[in-house]
């Protein structure tokens, strides 16, 4: 369900589909958050090969600092005993 919400939200950003769909997505995200799931979109964040919360495909072999340019699947954490536990590694494109 978290992946479906993420994909819907991503598609909404590409087109003007009205606020009704966004409200529904926000409600679904709230329900997931209340159950202890945290969905993170790391687009724009710095990437290094030591990062363990994402699986990356490097699209541009640059020598400078690399950034996450697109997110195919979000990073998902579950809160257990007050700590965040990685449930799903994000799948990202880096350039």
C-alpha positions in Angstrom: 0.0 0.0 0.0 2.8 2.4 0.8 4.3 1.9 -2.7 1.0 2.5 -4.3 0.5 5.8 -2.4 4.0 6.9 -3.4 3.4 6.1 -7.1 0.0 8.0 -7.0 1.6 11.0 -5.4 4.4 11.0 -7.9 1.9 10.9 -10.8 -0.1 13.7 -9.3 2.9 15.9 -9.3 3.3 15.4 -13.1 -0.3 16.4 -13.9 -3.0 18.7 -12.5 -5.5 16.2 -11.2 -7.2 18.3 -8.6 -7.1 18.5 -4.9 -9.6 15.6 -4.3 -7.1 12.9 -5.1 -4.3 14.6 -3.0 -6.7 14.7 0.0 -7.3 11.0 -0.4 -3.6 10.3 -0.6 -3.0 12.5 2.5 -5.6 10.5 4.5 -4.0 7.2 3.5 -0.5 8.5 4.5 -2.0 9.6 7.9 -3.4 6.1 8.4 0.0 4.5 7.6 1.8 7.0 9.9 -0.6 6.1 12.7 0.2 2.5 12.3 3.9 3.3 12.8 5.1 3.5 9.2 7.2 6.3 8.0 7.5 6.9 4.2 10.5 8.9 3.0 11.2 10.4 -0.4 15.0 10.9 -0.6 14.9 12.8 -4.0 17.5 15.6 -4.0 19.5 14.1 -1.1 23.2 13.5 -1.4 24.3 9.9 -2.2 27.3 8.0 -1.2 28.1 4.3 -1.7 28.1 3.8 2.1 24.4 4.7 2.3 22.5 1.6 3.3 18.9 2.7 3.1 18.7 2.8 -0.7 19.5 0.6 -3.7 20.9 2.9 -6.4 21.4 2.9 -10.1 24.0 5.4 -11.1 22.9 7.1 -14.3 25.8 9.5 -14.7 29.3 8.6 -13.7 30.4 12.0 -12.4 33.4 12.6 -10.2 31.7 15.2 -8.1 29.1 14.8 -5.4 26.2 12.6 -6.5 22.5 13.4 -5.8 19.4 11.2 -5.9 17.6 12.4 -9.0 14.6 10.1 -9.0 12.9 7.7 -6.5 11.3 4.5 -7.9 10.3 3.2 -4.4 10.5 5.1 -1.2 12.4 4.3 2.0 10.0 2.9 4.5 10.6 2.6 8.3 8.4 1.1 11.0 8.5 2.4 14.5 9.1 -0.4 17.0 9.7 0.2 20.7 10.4 3.9 20.0 13.0 3.1 17.3 12.8 3.3 13.5 13.5 0.0 11.8 14.2 -0.1 8.1 11.4 -2.1 6.4 12.1 -1.3 2.8 15.2 0.1 1.1 14.4 2.8 -1.4 15.1 2.2 -5.1 16.7 5.3 -6.6 18.4 6.8 -9.6 21.6 8.8 -8.9 23.3 11.3 -11.1 
